[in-house]
Amino acid sequence: MTINKKMKAYSLLLTILILTKSGWTQNSNLNFKYALKVYNLTSFEEHNKSISPNDTSSYRSQYASTSLQILHPTIAFQLRTSNNNFQEIELTTLRLERNVSKTEILNDTTNYARTLNGSKLTTTTISIRYEYILNFNKSKDAKLVPSLGFGINPYYRHNNYSPLISSSFPASEKHFGIRGFLSPRLTYYLTSKLFIDINIPICFFDANFHIENEKNPTISIPEQKNSSFNYTQFPKIFSGRIGVGLKL
Protein backbone atom coordinates (compact mmCIF):
# COMPACT_ATOMS: atom_id res chain seq x y z
CA MET A 1 0.00 0.00 0.00
CA THR A 2 1.42 3.37 -0.99
CA ILE A 3 1.87 6.25 1.40
CA ASN A 4 -1.00 8.19 -0.24
CA LYS A 5 -3.36 5.25 0.12
CA LYS A 6 -2.35 4.84 3.75
CA MET A 7 -2.97 8.53 4.41
CA LYS A 8 -6.39 8.32 2.78
CA ALA A 9 -7.27 5.22 4.83
CA TYR A 10 -6.16 6.93 8.06
CA SER A 11 -8.13 10.07 7.15
CA LEU A 12 -11.26 8.02 6.42
CA LEU A 13 -10.88 6.13 9.71
CA LEU A 14 -10.42 9.39 11.64
CA THR A 15 -13.49 10.89 9.97
CA ILE A 16 -15.58 7.84 10.87
CA LEU A 17 -14.41 8.03 14.50
CA ILE A 18 -15.25 11.74 14.73
CA LEU A 19 -18.70 11.25 13.21
CA THR A 20 -19.37 8.26 15.44
CA LYS A 21 -18.35 10.18 18.55
CA SER A 22 -20.50 13.11 17.49
CA GLY A 23 -23.46 10.76 17.14
CA TRP A 24 -22.85 9.47 20.65
CA THR A 25 -22.49 12.84 22.32
CA GLN A 26 -24.78 15.20 20.38
CA ASN A 27 -28.41 15.29 21.44
CA SER A 28 -30.36 18.10 19.81
CA ASN A 29 -32.52 18.41 22.92
CA LEU A 30 -29.40 19.22 24.94
CA ASN A 31 -28.31 21.89 22.51
CA PHE A 32 -28.97 24.93 24.70
CA LYS A 33 -26.78 27.07 26.94
CA TYR A 34 -29.07 28.26 29.74
CA ALA A 35 -32.38 27.24 31.30
CA LEU A 36 -34.65 28.48 34.07
CA LYS A 37 -36.52 25.99 36.25
CA VAL A 38 -39.37 26.14 38.74
CA TYR A 39 -39.58 23.17 41.10
CA ASN A 40 -41.98 21.93 43.70
CA LEU A 41 -39.99 20.34 46.53
CA THR A 42 -41.78 17.85 48.79
CA SER A 43 -39.76 16.81 51.82
CA PHE A 44 -39.89 15.05 55.16
CA GLU A 45 -37.21 15.66 57.80
CA GLU A 46 -36.52 14.36 61.28
CA HIS A 47 -34.30 16.51 63.50
CA ASN A 48 -32.51 15.42 66.67
CA LYS A 49 -30.52 17.64 69.00
CA SER A 50 -28.56 16.81 72.15
CA ILE A 51 -27.35 19.36 74.70
CA SER A 52 -25.25 18.68 77.81
CA PRO A 53 -25.58 21.22 80.64
CA ASN A 54 -21.78 21.10 81.20
CA ASP A 55 -18.76 19.00 80.43
CA THR A 56 -18.86 17.03 83.69
CA SER A 57 -22.55 16.09 83.75
CA SER A 58 -23.55 12.52 82.86
CA TYR A 59 -26.97 13.76 81.71
CA ARG A 60 -27.94 15.49 78.48
CA SER A 61 -31.12 16.85 76.94
CA GLN A 62 -32.48 15.19 73.80
CA TYR A 63 -34.84 17.08 71.48
CA ALA A 64 -36.59 15.55 68.48
CA SER A 65 -38.89 17.06 65.88
CA THR A 66 -40.29 16.18 62.45
CA SER A 67 -41.45 18.36 59.58
CA LEU A 68 -43.36 17.66 56.36
CA GLN A 69 -43.55 20.11 53.46
CA ILE A 70 -45.87 19.15 50.62
CA LEU A 71 -45.88 22.39 48.63
CA HIS A 72 -42.57 24.26 48.50
CA PRO A 73 -41.80 26.18 45.26
CA THR A 74 -38.14 26.80 44.42
CA ILE A 75 -36.32 28.39 41.49
CA ALA A 76 -33.13 27.22 39.77
CA PHE A 77 -30.78 28.32 37.00
CA GLN A 78 -29.12 25.73 34.78
CA LEU A 79 -25.97 26.02 32.65
CA ARG A 80 -24.79 23.48 30.06
CA THR A 81 -21.12 22.48 30.12
CA SER A 82 -18.93 21.78 27.10
CA ASN A 83 -19.49 18.00 27.40
CA ASN A 84 -23.32 18.24 27.45
CA ASN A 85 -23.65 17.93 31.22
CA PHE A 86 -25.22 20.61 33.42
CA GLN A 87 -24.44 22.80 36.38
CA GLU A 88 -27.40 24.03 38.42
CA ILE A 89 -27.86 26.57 41.21
CA GLU A 90 -31.13 26.52 43.16
CA LEU A 91 -32.49 28.97 45.69
CA THR A 92 -34.12 26.38 47.94
CA THR A 93 -35.31 28.61 50.78
CA LEU A 94 -35.30 32.34 51.46
CA ARG A 95 -37.53 33.25 54.39
CA LEU A 96 -37.83 36.07 56.90
CA GLU A 97 -40.87 36.01 59.15
CA ARG A 98 -42.06 37.21 62.55
CA ASN A 99 -44.69 35.61 64.77
CA VAL A 100 -46.14 37.35 67.82
CA SER A 101 -48.16 35.49 70.44
CA LYS A 102 -49.43 36.43 73.90
CA THR A 103 -51.80 35.36 76.65
CA GLU A 104 -53.73 38.06 78.54
CA ILE A 105 -56.15 38.25 81.43
CA LEU A 106 -58.98 40.73 80.83
CA ASN A 107 -61.42 42.56 83.08
CA ASP A 108 -64.52 43.49 81.07
CA THR A 109 -65.70 45.98 83.72
CA THR A 110 -62.55 48.09 83.94
CA ASN A 111 -61.07 47.15 80.52
CA TYR A 112 -57.90 46.17 82.35
CA ALA A 113 -55.60 43.78 80.54
CA ARG A 114 -52.52 42.07 81.94
CA THR A 115 -50.13 40.01 79.85
CA LEU A 116 -49.39 36.63 81.41
CA ASN A 117 -47.13 35.28 78.72
CA GLY A 118 -46.04 36.12 75.20
CA SER A 119 -43.16 36.45 72.78
CA LYS A 120 -41.95 37.64 69.40
CA LEU A 121 -40.24 35.01 67.28
CA THR A 122 -38.22 36.15 64.25
CA THR A 123 -37.03 33.41 61.89
CA THR A 124 -34.46 33.77 59.10
CA THR A 125 -33.72 30.86 56.77
CA ILE A 126 -31.40 30.77 53.76
CA SER A 127 -30.69 27.60 51.79
CA ILE A 128 -29.04 27.19 48.37
CA ARG A 129 -27.96 24.16 46.36
CA TYR A 130 -25.23 23.65 43.77
CA GLU A 131 -25.45 20.52 41.65
CA TYR A 132 -23.38 19.00 38.86
CA ILE A 133 -25.65 16.88 36.64
CA LEU A 134 -24.12 14.03 34.68
CA ASN A 135 -26.27 13.09 31.66
CA PHE A 136 -26.27 9.44 30.54
CA ASN A 137 -28.31 9.45 27.33
CA LYS A 138 -26.64 11.83 24.90
CA SER A 139 -27.72 10.08 21.71
CA LYS A 140 -29.27 12.13 18.95
CA ASP A 141 -32.93 13.17 19.33
CA ALA A 142 -33.49 11.28 22.61
CA LYS A 143 -36.29 13.11 24.44
CA LEU A 144 -35.93 11.13 27.69
CA VAL A 145 -32.58 11.77 29.35
CA PRO A 146 -31.62 9.99 32.62
CA SER A 147 -28.96 11.67 34.71
CA LEU A 148 -27.35 11.77 38.14
CA GLY A 149 -26.80 14.92 40.17
CA PHE A 150 -24.03 15.49 42.72
CA GLY A 151 -25.19 18.29 45.02
CA ILE A 152 -23.95 20.42 47.92
CA ASN A 153 -26.51 22.33 50.02
CA PRO A 154 -25.24 24.99 52.47
CA TYR A 155 -27.92 26.39 54.78
CA TYR A 156 -28.43 28.86 57.64
CA ARG A 157 -31.27 29.15 60.15
CA HIS A 158 -31.67 31.76 62.88
CA ASN A 159 -34.48 31.93 65.45
CA ASN A 160 -34.58 35.02 67.66
CA TYR A 161 -36.92 34.94 70.69
CA SER A 162 -37.98 38.19 72.41
CA PRO A 163 -40.31 37.80 75.43
CA LEU A 164 -43.11 40.25 76.19
CA ILE A 165 -42.81 39.85 79.95
CA SER A 166 -39.86 40.61 82.22
CA SER A 167 -39.81 37.20 83.91
CA SER A 168 -38.61 35.56 80.66
CA PHE A 169 -35.32 36.17 78.91
CA PRO A 170 -34.35 36.80 75.28
CA ALA A 171 -32.86 33.82 73.47
CA SER A 172 -31.50 32.94 70.07
CA GLU A 173 -30.75 29.77 68.13
CA LYS A 174 -28.47 29.48 65.08
CA HIS A 175 -27.71 26.65 62.67
CA PHE A 176 -24.87 26.68 60.13
CA GLY A 177 -24.78 23.54 58.04
CA ILE A 178 -24.03 21.76 54.80
CA ARG A 179 -25.60 18.67 53.24
CA GLY A 180 -24.51 16.38 50.43
CA PHE A 181 -26.97 14.89 47.95
CA LEU A 182 -27.08 12.34 45.15
CA SER A 183 -30.07 12.95 42.88
CA PRO A 184 -31.21 10.37 40.30
CA ARG A 185 -33.06 12.30 37.58
CA LEU A 186 -35.32 11.85 34.57
CA THR A 187 -35.74 14.76 32.17
CA TYR A 188 -38.26 14.69 29.34
CA TYR A 189 -38.06 17.35 26.62
CA LEU A 190 -41.61 18.27 25.63
CA THR A 191 -40.85 20.88 22.97
CA SER A 192 -37.86 22.80 21.69
CA LYS A 193 -38.25 25.15 24.69
CA LEU A 194 -39.99 23.26 27.52
CA PHE A 195 -39.00 20.20 29.53
CA ILE A 196 -39.98 18.36 32.71
CA ASP A 197 -37.44 17.30 35.35
CA ILE A 198 -38.28 14.68 38.01
CA ASN A 199 -35.64 13.81 40.60
CA ILE A 200 -35.24 12.25 44.03
CA PRO A 201 -32.50 13.90 46.16
CA ILE A 202 -30.87 11.40 48.52
CA CYS A 203 -29.06 13.04 51.43
CA PHE A 204 -25.92 11.09 52.33
CA PHE A 205 -24.53 13.44 54.99
CA ASP A 206 -25.56 16.43 57.11
CA ALA A 207 -22.96 18.43 59.04
CA ASN A 208 -24.06 21.41 61.12
CA PHE A 209 -22.92 23.69 63.91
CA HIS A 210 -25.62 24.66 66.43
CA ILE A 211 -25.46 27.63 68.84
CA GLU A 212 -27.99 28.52 71.56
CA ASN A 213 -27.80 31.68 73.64
CA GLU A 214 -30.14 32.60 76.51
CA LYS A 215 -29.52 36.02 78.05
CA ASN A 216 -30.30 34.99 81.59
CA PRO A 217 -28.51 37.36 84.05
CA THR A 218 -28.87 34.88 86.91
CA ILE A 219 -26.24 32.56 85.38
CA SER A 220 -22.71 33.23 84.18
CA ILE A 221 -22.03 34.33 80.62
CA PRO A 222 -20.32 31.03 79.61
CA GLU A 223 -23.36 29.11 80.89
CA GLN A 224 -25.71 31.28 78.81
CA LYS A 225 -24.25 29.85 75.63
CA ASN A 226 -24.38 26.24 74.41
CA SER A 227 -22.92 24.99 71.16
CA SER A 228 -22.57 21.63 69.46
CA PHE A 229 -21.34 20.11 66.22
CA ASN A 230 -23.38 17.34 64.64
CA TYR A 231 -22.51 15.03 61.75
CA THR A 232 -24.95 12.43 60.46
CA GLN A 233 -24.56 9.97 57.62
CA PHE A 234 -27.75 9.26 55.69
CA PRO A 235 -30.01 11.36 57.96
CA LYS A 236 -33.76 10.90 57.90
CA ILE A 237 -34.34 13.40 55.11
CA PHE A 238 -36.61 12.25 52.29
CA SER A 239 -37.53 14.48 49.37
CA GLY A 240 -38.72 14.58 45.79
CA ARG A 241 -38.79 17.33 43.18
CA ILE A 242 -40.77 17.89 40.02
CA GLY A 243 -39.93 20.89 37.89
CA VAL A 244 -40.71 22.64 34.65
CA GLY A 245 -37.79 24.11 32.72
CA LEU A 246 -37.62 26.80 30.04
CA LYS A 247 -34.65 26.99 27.68
CA LEU A 248 -33.33 30.54 27.38
C-alpha positions in Angstrom: 0.0 0.0 0.0 1.4 3.4 -1.0 1.9 6.3 1.4 -1.0 8.2 -0.2 -3.4 5.2 0.1 -2.3 4.8 3.8 -3.0 8.5 4.4 -6.4 8.3 2.8 -7.3 5.2 4.8 -6.2 6.9 8.1 -8.1 10.1 7.2 -11.3 8.0 6.4 -10.9 6.1 9.7 -10.4 9.4 11.6 -13.5 10.9 10.0 -15.6 7.8 10.9 -14.4 8.0 14.5 -15.2 11.7 14.7 -18.7 11.2 13.2 -19.4 8.3 15.4 -18.3 10.2 18.5 -20.5 13.1 17.5 -23.5 10.8 17.1 -22.9 9.5 20.6 -22.5 12.8 22.3 -24.8 15.2 20.4 -28.4 15.3 21.4 -30.4 18.1 19.8 -32.5 18.4 22.9 -29.4 19.2 24.9 -28.3 21.9 22.5 -29.0 24.9 24.7 -26.8 27.1 26.9 -29.1 28.3 29.7 -32.4 27.2 31.3 -34.6 28.5 34.1 -36.5 26.0 36.3 -39.4 26.1 38.7 -39.6 23.2 41.1 -42.0 21.9 43.7 -40.0 20.3 46.5 -41.8 17.8 48.8 -39.8 16.8 51.8 -39.9 15.0 55.2 -37.2 15.7 57.8 -36.5 14.4 61.3 -34.3 16.5 63.5 -32.5 15.4 66.7 -30.5 17.6 69.0 -28.6 16.8 72.2 -27.4 19.4 74.7 -25.3 18.7 77.8 -25.6 21.2 80.6 -21.8 21.1 81.2 -18.8 19.0 80.4 -18.9 17.0 83.7 -22.5 16.1 83.7 -23.6 12.5 82.9 -27.0 13.8 81.7 -27.9 15.5 78.5 -31.1 16.8 76.9 -32.5 15.2 73.8 -34.8 17.1 71.5 -36.6 15.5 68.5 -38.9 17.1 65.9 -40.3 16.2 62.4 -41.4 18.4 59.6 -43.4 17.7 56.4 -43.5 20.1 53.5 -45.9 19.2 50.6 -45.9 22.4 48.6 -42.6 24.3 48.5 -41.8 26.2 45.3 -38.1 26.8 44.4 -36.3 28.4 41.5 -33.1 27.2 39.8 -30.8 28.3 37.0 -29.1 25.7 34.8 -26.0 26.0 32.6 -24.8 23.5 30.1 -21.1 22.5 30.1 -18.9 21.8 27.1 -19.5 18.0 27.4 -23.3 18.2 27.4 -23.7 17.9 31.2 -25.2 20.6 33.4 -24.4 22.8 36.4 -27.4 24.0 38.4 -27.9 26.6 41.2 -31.1 26.5 43.2 -32.5 29.0 45.7 -34.1 26.4 47.9 -35.3 28.6 50.8 -35.3 32.3 51.5 -37.5 33.2 54.4 -37.8 36.1 56.9 -40.9 36.0 59.2 -42.1 37.2 62.6 -44.7 35.6 64.8 -46.1 37.4 67.8 -48.2 35.5 70.4 -49.4 36.4 73.9 -51.8 35.4 76.7 -53.7 38.1 78.5 -56.2 38.2 81.4 -59.0 40.7 80.8 -61.4 42.6 83.1 -64.5 43.5 81.1 -65.7 46.0 83.7 -62.6 48.1 83.9 -61.1 47.2 80.5 -57.9 46.2 82.4 -55.6 43.8 80.5 -52.5 42.1 81.9 -50.1 40.0 79.9 -49.4 36.6 81.4 -47.1 35.3 78.7 -46.0 36.1 75.2 -43.2 36.5 72.8 -41.9 37.6 69.4 -40.2 35.0 67.3 -38.2 36.1 64.2 -37.0 33.4 61.9 -34.5 33.8 59.1 -33.7 30.9 56.8 -31.4 30.8 53.8 -30.7 27.6 51.8 -29.0 27.2 48.4 -28.0 24.2 46.4 -25.2 23.7 43.8 -25.5 20.5 41.6 -23.4 19.0 38.9 -25.7 16.9 36.6 -24.1 14.0 34.7 -26.3 13.1 31.7 -26.3 9.4 30.5 -28.3 9.5 27.3 -26.6 11.8 24.9 -27.7 10.1 21.7 -29.3 12.1 18.9 -32.9 13.2 19.3 -33.5 11.3 22.6 -36.3 13.1 24.4 -35.9 11.1 27.7 -32.6 11.8 29.4 -31.6 10.0 32.6 -29.0 11.7 34.7 -27.3 11.8 38.1 -26.8 14.9 40.2 -24.0 15.5 42.7 -25.2 18.3 45.0 -24.0 20.4 47.9 -26.5 22.3 50.0 -25.2 25.0 52.5 -27.9 26.4 54.8 -28.4 28.9 57.6 -31.3 29.1 60.2 -31.7 31.8 62.9 -34.5 31.9 65.4 -34.6 35.0 67.7 -36.9 34.9 70.7 -38.0 38.2 72.4 -40.3 37.8 75.4 -43.1 40.2 76.2 -42.8 39.8 80.0 -39.9 40.6 82.2 -39.8 37.2 83.9 -38.6 35.6 80.7 -35.3 36.2 78.9 -34.4 36.8 75.3 -32.9 33.8 73.5 -31.5 32.9 70.1 -30.7 29.8 68.1 -28.5 29.5 65.1 -27.7 26.6 62.7 -24.9 26.7 60.1 -24.8 23.5 58.0 -24.0 21.8 54.8 -25.6 18.7 53.2 -24.5 16.4 50.4 -27.0 14.9 47.9 -27.1 12.3 45.2 -30.1 12.9 42.9 -31.2 10.4 40.3 -33.1 12.3 37.6 -35.3 11.8 34.6 -35.7 14.8 32.2 -38.3 14.7 29.3 -38.1 17.4 26.6 -41.6 18.3 25.6 -40.8 20.9 23.0 -37.9 22.8 21.7 -38.3 25.2 24.7 -40.0 23.3 27.5 -39.0 20.2 29.5 -40.0 18.4 32.7 -37.4 17.3 35.3 -38.3 14.7 38.0 -35.6 13.8 40.6 -35.2 12.2 44.0 -32.5 13.9 46.2 -30.9 11.4 48.5 -29.1 13.0 51.4 -25.9 11.1 52.3 -24.5 13.4 55.0 -25.6 16.4 57.1 -23.0 18.4 59.0 -24.1 21.4 61.1 -22.9 23.7 63.9 -25.6 24.7 66.4 -25.5 27.6 68.8 -28.0 28.5 71.6 -27.8 31.7 73.6 -30.1 32.6 76.5 -29.5 36.0 78.0 -30.3 35.0 81.6 -28.5 37.4 84.0 -28.9 34.9 86.9 -26.2 32.6 85.4 -22.7 33.2 84.2 -22.0 34.3 80.6 -20.3 31.0 79.6 -23.4 29.1 80.9 -25.7 31.3 78.8 -24.3 29.8 75.6 -24.4 26.2 74.4 -22.9 25.0 71.2 -22.6 21.6 69.5 -21.3 20.1 66.2 -23.4 17.3 64.6 -22.5 15.0 61.7 -25.0 12.4 60.5 -24.6 10.0 57.6 -27.8 9.3 55.7 -30.0 11.4 58.0 -33.8 10.9 57.9 -34.3 13.4 55.1 -36.6 12.2 52.3 -37.5 14.5 49.4 -38.7 14.6 45.8 -38.8 17.3 43.2 -40.8 17.9 40.0 -39.9 20.9 37.9 -40.7 22.6 34.6 -37.8 24.1 32.7 -37.6 26.8 30.0 -34.7 27.0 27.7 -33.3 30.5 27.4 
